[in-house]
Amino acid sequence: MPKLVPLSRKELIRKLRTLGFDGPFIATRHQYMSFGTTKIFIPNPHKSDIGAPLLRRIIKQISISRDEFINL
């Protein structure tokens, strides 16, 4: 099973768009991406990558397997 490694915000957005998500859209504190009725809030742009724990939570919210997410 491949290991989940930190990703850049740009790469996360690319993967979510591949899955059919639209956005990112502006919200109050964070931007979000949507697919139907599903809304995923994405981290604000910073210099560092998005860590594995936050990626695990995002993967769980979009209901796909970790392997599927990694292979996008």
C-alpha positions in Angstrom: 0.0 0.0 0.0 1.6 3.4 -1.0 2.3 5.9 1.7 0.4 9.1 1.8 2.9 12.0 1.5 2.4 15.8 1.9 1.1 17.6 -1.2 1.1 21.2 -2.4 -2.2 23.0 -2.4 -2.0 23.2 -6.2 -1.6 19.5 -6.5 -4.6 18.9 -4.1 -6.8 21.2 -6.2 -5.7 19.3 -9.4 -6.6 16.0 -7.8 -10.0 17.3 -6.7 -10.7 18.7 -10.1 -9.9 15.3 -11.6 -12.6 13.8 -9.4 -15.1 16.3 -10.8 -15.0 19.0 -8.1 -15.5 22.7 -9.1 -13.7 25.7 -7.6 -12.0 26.8 -5.5 -14.7 29.2 -4.3 -14.3 31.9 -1.7 -15.9 31.4 1.7 -15.5 33.3 5.0 -12.1 31.9 6.2 -11.1 29.2 3.7 -11.8 28.4 0.1 -13.9 25.4 -0.8 -14.5 23.1 -3.7 -17.8 21.5 -4.5 -19.2 18.4 -6.2 -23.0 18.2 -6.2 -23.9 18.7 -2.5 -20.4 17.8 -1.2 -18.3 20.8 -0.1 -14.6 20.3 0.8 -12.8 23.1 2.5 -9.2 23.4 1.4 -6.4 25.0 3.4 -5.3 28.5 2.7 -2.2 29.0 0.6 0.9 28.9 2.6 4.5 28.1 1.9 4.4 24.6 3.2 2.7 21.5 1.9 -0.5 20.0 3.2 0.3 17.2 5.7 -0.8 13.6 5.7 -3.2 14.0 8.6 -5.2 16.7 6.9 -5.1 14.8 3.6 -6.6 11.7 5.4 -9.5 13.8 6.6 -10.1 15.2 3.1 -10.0 11.7 1.6 -12.5 10.5 4.2 -14.8 13.4 3.4 -14.9 12.6 -0.3 -15.4 8.9 0.3 -12.6 7.4 -1.8 -9.8 5.1 -0.9 -6.4 6.3 -0.1 -4.9 4.3 -3.0 -7.4 5.8 -5.4 -6.4 9.3 -4.2 -2.7 8.7 -4.5 -3.1 7.3 -8.1 -4.9 10.3 -9.4 
